[in-house]
Amino acid sequence: METRSRSIAKAASWQALGLVTMSVLGFLFTGSLTAGGGLALASCLLGFFTYLAHERLWAGIRWGWSSTVRATTAQGDHGN
């Protein structure tokens, strides 16, 4: 299982990329930086928390992991 800080860093970097992308799309569709940026920010915040919850849920599911990954995880990371 990966650490919480890694999950948070991944979620933040993904959402930063999404914020830029959605801001551009929002501007193209609305013609307004304010409206496009507002929609992008709302999407970013919602996406950040849902992605983080999704990652943490999947980090605890053992299905699909090789025995090497399970053994390494059991010895090292304890959810720090």
N, C-alpha and C positions, 0 to 999 in steps of 0.2 A: 504494500500500500504506500502511496506517496504521502509526503507530509502535507499538513494543512497549508503551510506557507507556499509550497510548490503549487498546490491547487489554486490558491489565491492569486499567485503571480501569473499562472496560465490564464485564469479567468480575466484578470485585469488587462493583460496584453491582448487577448482576443477581443475584449470589449472596446479597447482603445482603437483597434483596427476597425471594428464595427461602427464606432462612433463617427469616425472619419468618413467611412463608406456611406452610412445612413445620412450624414449631414449633406454630402454631395447629392445623393438621390433626393433627399427632402427639398433641397434648393431647386433641383431640376424640375421636380413635380409641382412645387408651390410658387417658385419664383421669389421666395422670401427666405433670407438667411435666418431670421428669427423663428419663423414657423418650421422651417426645415430642421434647424438646430434643436428646437424644442422637442419635435418628434424624435429626433435622433437621440437626445439625452434621455427621454422617457424609455425608449427602446433599450438603450445602453444599460440603464439602471435595472430594469426588469430582466434583461438578458444576463447581466452579471450574476445576480442572485440565483436565477434558475440554472445557469450553467454551473455555478459553484455547487449547488445542491446536487445536480446531476453527476458531476465528477466525484463528489464525496460518496454518493450512493454507489456508484460503479467501482470506486476504489475498494469498497468492502465486499464486493461480490467476487468469489473465488473462481467462478466458472470461466473457462477459457485461458487461465493462467497456466504456464508450464510449471512442473514441479521445481525447477531451478528458481523461478521467480518466487514461488511460495516459500522455499527454504531461505532464500536471501532476505525476503521480507520478514519472515518470522525471527531471524537473527538480528536484524538491524532496526528499521523504523518502527516505532511504537506510537505513531500518530502525533509526533511532535510538530 
